[in-house]
C-alpha cells in the first residue's frame, strides 16, 4: 500500500472501476458509452422481468406472487442505478475528478498533517467498501446455496428466485438445474449491480470528511498566525488566507449540492423499496416457507441503513465544518476581516444535506421511522444564508447586509 494519498485513492478507484466495468457501467471513464456488457446486463434484466411476470400468471398463487414482487424491489433499485449511471456519466466523472484534484493539491502541502488526513480518509473508505461488499457477498451467497441445501434436506424443490424459463420443466432434474443456473447468474449480476451503485455514493459522500479535515487544518494554521504577537502580521496576507478558507468552504457546499442532485433518485428509491421489502419479507417468512428469504433480509437491511448512516455522517461533518468556522480567531481580526467570517458563519448554519423523497433528511433516525420506530421529532433548521457573491463585495458589506 502506497504512502501517497493520491496513489491510495487511485488504487481504490481502480477497484471501483473494476466492479462497475463488470456490469458495463464504468461511469468514471469520461468517454463512457453504452457497450456490449451494458447490453448483456439490460438483456438479463428484461429476461428476469418478463419471465417473472409470466411465471406469476402461470402459478396463480398469491403468496408466490408476493415473494416475486418483494424480490422485484431489488430489481427496481438496480434499474434505477443503471439509468442514473447511463444518463449522467459525465457528472459522476466530474465529481470524482474534482475529488482527485483535492487529493493531488493537498498531499503536496508543506504541513504533513494534510497528507496524514488524506491517508486516513483512504483507510476509512477502504473499510467502508469492504463492509458493504461483505454484506452483499454474504447475502447473495446465502440466497444461492440456501435453496440448494433446503432442496437436498427436504427433497422438495426450492428455487433461488421466482421465475421459470419458457420451455424448461422445473419438475425434472435437468430443468431444475438449468433454472437454478439462470437464477444464480441473475443473482450475481444483481449483486454486482447493486454494489456498483452503492460504491459511487459511498466513495463520494465519505469525501465530505476530507473537506472537514482540510478546513480544520487551514483554520488551525491561520489561528496560529494571527494569535502570535511576535509575527509581523500582514493584513493583505490575512485577507488572502481568509478568502482561501471561504472559497474552500464554498467548494464543499457546492460538492454536497452536486452529490444531492446526482444521487437523489438512487437514495430515495433504495430507501423506500428496502423499507417496504423488509416489512413484506418478514410477513412472508412468518406466513409461508421461503428459505432464501432469510438471506434476502441480509441484503435488504444494509440496503436500508448504509445510506442512512452516510447521511448521519454527513450531518456530523456539517457540524464539524460549522465548528471550525466558529473556531476562527474572530477577535484577533479587524472589522473588515470579520465580515468575511460572518459570511461563512451564515452559510455554515444552512449546510446542504441529502434529502430523502424530497421531505426527509437522510439519516439513521429516518430509517428507524420508516421501520415504524419513531425516535424523535425533527426540528426546522435556520433560514438560508446569503448567496456566495463576490469576495470583495462581502468584505465591503455591513453586518446588516449579511
C-alpha positions in Angstrom: 0.0 0.0 0.0 1.4 3.4 -1.1 2.1 6.2 1.4 0.9 8.8 -1.0 -2.8 9.7 -0.7 -3.3 10.1 -4.5 -1.9 6.6 -5.1 -4.1 5.2 -2.4 -7.2 6.9 -3.8 -6.3 5.8 -7.3 -6.0 2.1 -6.1 -9.4 2.4 -4.5 -10.9 3.8 -7.7 -9.3 1.0 -9.8 -11.2 -1.5 -7.7 -14.4 0.6 -8.0 -14.0 0.8 -11.8 -13.4 -2.9 -12.0 -16.7 -3.6 -10.2 -18.6 -1.1 -12.4 -17.0 -2.5 -15.5 -18.3 -5.9 -14.7 -21.8 -4.6 -15.1 -20.9 -2.4 -18.1 -21.3 1.0 -16.4 -17.8 2.4 -15.9 -19.1 6.0 -15.4 -15.6 7.0 -14.2 -14.4 6.9 -17.8 -15.0 10.3 -19.3 -15.5 8.5 -22.7 -18.1 6.0 -21.3 -20.6 4.8 -23.9 -23.3 2.1 -23.9 -21.4 -1.1 -24.6 -21.8 -4.8 -25.1 -21.6 -5.6 -21.4 -24.2 -3.0 -20.7 -26.4 -4.6 -23.3 -26.0 -8.0 -21.7 -27.0 -6.7 -18.3 -30.0 -4.9 -19.8 -31.0 -8.1 -21.6 -30.8 -10.2 -18.4 -32.9 -7.6 -16.6 -35.5 -7.8 -19.4 -35.5 -11.6 -19.3 -35.9 -11.6 -15.5 -38.9 -9.2 -15.6 -40.6 -11.0 -18.5 -40.1 -14.5 -17.1 -41.2 -13.4 -13.6 -44.5 -11.9 -14.9 -45.2 -15.0 -17.0 -44.4 -17.3 -14.1 -46.6 -15.3 -11.7 -49.5 -15.6 -14.1 -49.0 -19.4 -14.6 -48.6 -20.2 -10.9 -51.7 -18.2 -9.9 -50.6 -18.3 -6.3 -50.9 -15.1 -4.3 -48.0 -16.0 -1.9 -45.7 -16.8 -4.8 -46.7 -13.5 -6.3 -45.9 -11.6 -3.1 -42.5 -13.3 -2.9 -41.8 -12.4 -6.6 -42.8 -8.8 -6.1 -40.6 -8.5 -3.0 -37.5 -9.6 -4.9 -38.6 -7.2 -7.7 -37.8 -4.4 -5.2 -34.1 -5.1 -5.7 -34.6 -5.1 -9.4 -36.2 -1.7 -9.2 -33.1 -0.4 -7.3 -30.8 -1.9 -9.9 -32.7 -0.5 -12.8 -32.7 2.9 -11.2 -29.0 2.9 -10.6 -28.4 1.7 -14.1 -30.5 4.6 -15.6 -28.7 7.2 -13.4 -25.3 5.8 -14.4 -26.1 5.7 -18.1 -27.8 9.1 -18.2 -25.2 11.0 -16.0 -21.7 9.6 -16.6 -20.2 13.0 -17.2 -21.5 14.4 -13.9 -20.1 11.4 -12.0 -16.8 11.7 -13.7 -16.5 15.4 -13.0 -17.3 14.9 -9.3 -14.8 12.1 -9.0 -12.1 14.1 -10.9 -12.7 17.1 -8.6 -12.1 14.9 -5.5 -8.9 13.6 -7.0 -7.7 17.1 -7.7 -8.2 17.9 -4.0 -6.1 14.9 -3.0 -3.3 15.9 -5.5 -3.3 19.5 -4.3 -3.2 18.9 -0.5 -0.9 15.9 -0.4 1.9 18.4 -1.5 1.1 20.8 1.3 4.2 21.7 3.4 2.3 20.7 6.6 2.5 16.8 6.8 -0.8 16.8 8.7 -2.7 17.3 5.4 -1.2 14.2 3.8 -2.0 12.2 7.0 -5.6 13.4 7.0 -6.0 12.3 3.3 -4.5 8.9 4.1 -6.9 8.4 7.0 -9.7 9.2 4.6 -8.5 6.5 2.2 -8.3 3.9 5.1 -11.8 4.9 6.2 -13.1 4.5 2.6 -11.4 1.0 2.2 -13.0 -0.2 5.4 -16.5 1.0 4.4 -16.3 -0.5 0.9 -15.1 -3.8 2.5 -18.1 -3.9 4.9 -20.6 -3.1 2.2 -19.1 -5.7 -0.1 -19.1 -8.4 2.6 -22.8 -7.7 3.3 -23.6 -8.3 -0.4 -21.4 -11.3 -0.6 -23.0 -13.0 2.4 -26.5 -12.2 1.2 -26.1 -13.3 -2.4 -24.1 -16.4 -1.4 -26.8 -17.4 1.1 -29.5 -16.8 -1.5 -27.6 -19.1 -3.9 -26.8 -22.0 -1.5 -29.8 -21.9 0.9 -32.3 -23.2 -1.6 -29.9 -25.9 -2.7 -29.4 -27.1 0.8 -33.1 -26.9 1.6 -33.8 -29.0 -1.6 -31.2 -31.6 -0.5 -32.6 -31.9 3.0 -36.3 -31.8 2.3 -36.4 -33.4 -1.1 -38.7 -30.5 -2.2 -37.6 -28.2 -5.0 -36.6 -24.8 -3.7 -35.6 -22.2 -6.2 -33.4 -19.1 -5.6 -35.7 -16.8 -7.5 -39.3 -16.7 -8.6 -39.2 -17.2 -12.3 -39.2 -20.3 -14.7 -37.6 -20.3 -18.1 -40.0 -20.9 -21.0 -39.9 -24.4 -22.3 -37.9 -25.7 -19.3 -39.7 -28.1 -16.9 -38.5 -27.4 -13.4 -40.0 -30.7 -12.2 -37.3 -32.6 -14.0 -33.7 -32.8 -12.6 -32.2 -31.2 -15.7 -34.8 -28.5 -15.9 -34.3 -27.7 -12.2 -30.6 -27.3 -12.6 -30.9 -25.1 -15.7 -33.4 -22.9 -13.9 -31.1 -22.7 -10.8 -28.2 -21.8 -13.1 -30.2 -18.9 -14.6 -31.1 -17.8 -11.1 -27.5 -17.8 -10.0 -26.4 -15.7 -13.0 -29.2 -13.2 -12.2 -28.3 -13.0 -8.6 -24.6 -12.4 -9.3 -25.3 -9.7 -11.9 -27.9 -8.2 -9.5 -25.5 -8.2 -6.5 -22.7 -6.7 -8.6 -25.0 -4.0 -10.0 -26.3 -3.0 -6.6 -22.8 -3.0 -5.1 -21.5 -0.9 -8.1 -24.3 1.7 -7.5 -23.5 1.8 -3.8 -19.8 2.3 -4.5 -20.5 5.6 -6.3 -22.4 7.1 -3.4 -20.1 5.7 -0.6 -16.9 6.9 -2.4 -18.2 10.5 -2.8 -20.2 11.1 0.4 -17.3 9.9 2.5 -15.1 12.6 0.9 -17.0 15.2 3.0 -14.6 14.3 5.8 -11.7 15.3 3.6 -13.2 18.8 3.3 -13.7 18.9 7.0 -10.2 17.8 7.8 -8.6 20.2 5.3 -10.7 23.1 6.6 -9.7 22.2 10.2 -6.0 22.3 9.3 -6.4 25.6 7.4 -8.1 27.2 10.3 -5.5 25.9 12.7 -2.6 27.3 10.7 -4.4 30.6 10.3 -5.2 30.9 14.0 -1.6 30.3 15.0 -0.5 33.1 12.6 -2.9 35.7 13.9 -2.5 34.8 17.5 1.3 35.0 17.6 2.2 38.5 18.8 5.8 38.2 17.6 4.8 37.7 14.0 4.9 40.8 11.8 1.3 40.3 10.6 0.3 41.4 7.1 -3.3 42.5 6.7 -3.2 41.6 3.0 -2.0 38.1 3.8 -4.7 37.6 6.5 -7.4 38.6 4.0 -5.8 36.4 1.4 -5.9 33.4 3.7 -9.5 34.2 4.9 -10.6 34.3 1.3 -8.9 31.0 0.6 -10.8 29.4 3.6 -14.1 30.9 2.5 -13.6 29.7 -1.1 -12.8 26.2 0.1 -15.9 26.3 2.3 -17.9 27.2 -0.8 -16.3 24.3 -2.8 -17.5 22.0 0.0 -21.1 23.4 -0.2 -21.2 23.0 -4.0 -19.8 19.5 -3.7 -22.6 18.4 -1.4 -25.2 20.1 -3.7 -23.9 18.2 -6.7 -23.9 14.9 -4.8 -27.5 15.6 -3.8 -28.6 16.4 -7.3 -26.8 13.3 -8.7 -27.7 10.7 -6.2 -31.1 11.9 -5.1 -33.2 9.4 -7.0 -30.9 6.5 -6.1 -31.1 7.2 -2.4 -34.9 7.8 -2.5 -35.7 4.7 -4.4 -33.4 2.4 -2.5 -34.5 3.6 1.0 -38.2 3.4 0.0 -38.1 0.0 -1.6 -35.8 -1.5 1.0 -38.1 -0.4 3.9 -41.2 -1.8 2.1 -39.5 -5.0 1.1 -38.2 -5.7 4.6 -41.7 -5.5 6.0 -43.2 -7.7 3.3 -40.4 -10.2 3.6 -40.9 -10.6 7.3 -44.6 -11.1 6.7 -43.8 -13.8 4.1 -41.3 -15.6 6.4 -43.9 -15.8 9.2 -46.8 -16.9 7.0 -45.1 -19.3 4.5 -41.9 -21.2 3.6 -39.2 -19.3 1.8 -35.7 -20.5 2.7 -34.0 -17.8 0.6 -36.0 -15.1 2.3 -33.7 -15.1 5.4 -30.7 -14.3 3.3 -32.6 -11.8 1.3 -33.2 -9.8 4.5 -29.4 -9.8 5.0 -29.3 -7.9 1.7 -32.2 -5.6 2.4 -31.1 -4.4 5.9 -27.7 -3.0 4.7 -29.6 -1.5 1.7 -31.8 0.5 4.1 -29.2 1.5 6.6 -26.0 2.1 4.6 -27.2 5.3 3.0 -28.9 6.5 6.2 -25.6 6.0 8.1 -23.8 8.0 5.4 -26.5 10.7 5.8 -25.9 10.9 9.5 -22.2 11.1 9.0 -22.7 13.9 6.6 -24.7 15.8 9.2 -21.8 15.2 11.7 -19.4 16.5 9.0 -21.6 19.6 8.5 -21.5 20.2 12.3 -17.7 19.8 12.2 -17.4 22.3 9.4 -19.6 24.8 11.3 -17.5 24.3 14.4 -14.3 25.0 12.5 -15.8 28.3 11.2 -16.7 29.3 14.7 -13.2 28.3 15.7 -11.6 31.0 13.6 -9.8 33.5 15.8 -12.5 36.2 15.3 -11.5 38.7 17.9 -7.9 38.9 16.6 -9.3 40.3 13.3 -10.3 43.8 12.3 -13.8 44.7 11.3 -13.1 44.3 7.5 -11.8 40.8 8.1 -14.6 39.8 10.4 -17.2 40.5 7.7 -15.9 37.5 5.8 -16.1 35.3 8.8 -19.7 36.5 9.3 -20.4 35.4 5.8 -19.0 31.9 6.4 -21.0 31.6 9.6 -24.2 32.4 7.8 -23.5 29.8 5.1 -22.4 27.1 7.6 -25.7 27.4 9.5 -27.5 26.1 6.5 -25.3 23.4 5.0 -26.9 21.1 2.4 -28.0 17.6 3.4 -29.1 14.7 1.3 -32.9 14.8 1.2 -35.0 11.6 1.1 -38.1 11.7 -1.2 -37.9 15.5 -1.0 -39.2 15.8 2.5 -37.0 13.9 5.0 -33.3 14.3 5.7 -31.2 11.2 5.0 -30.3 9.9 8.5 -30.4 6.8 10.7 -33.4 8.3 12.5 -35.3 8.4 9.2 -34.6 4.7 8.6 -35.9 3.9 12.1 -39.1 5.9 11.4 -39.6 4.1 8.1 -39.3 0.9 10.0 -42.1 2.0 12.3 -39.8 3.0 15.2 -40.2 6.7 16.0 -37.0 8.0 17.5 -37.5 11.7 17.8 -39.3 14.6 16.2 -37.3 16.7 13.8 -36.8 20.4 14.2 -36.6 23.0 11.5 -33.3 24.5 10.7 -32.5 28.2 10.4 -33.2 30.2 7.3 -30.8 30.1 4.3 -27.7 32.3 4.4 -26.7 34.7 1.7 -25.5 33.6 -1.7 -21.8 33.1 -2.4 -21.4 36.5 -4.1 -18.1 38.2 -4.8 -15.5 38.0 -2.0 -14.5 41.7 -2.3 -18.2 42.7 -2.1 -18.6 40.7 1.0 -15.6 42.4 2.6 -17.2 45.8 1.9 -20.6 44.7 3.2 -22.0 45.8 6.5 -23.3 43.3 9.2 -26.9 44.2 8.3 -26.2 43.2 4.7 -25.1 39.8 5.8 
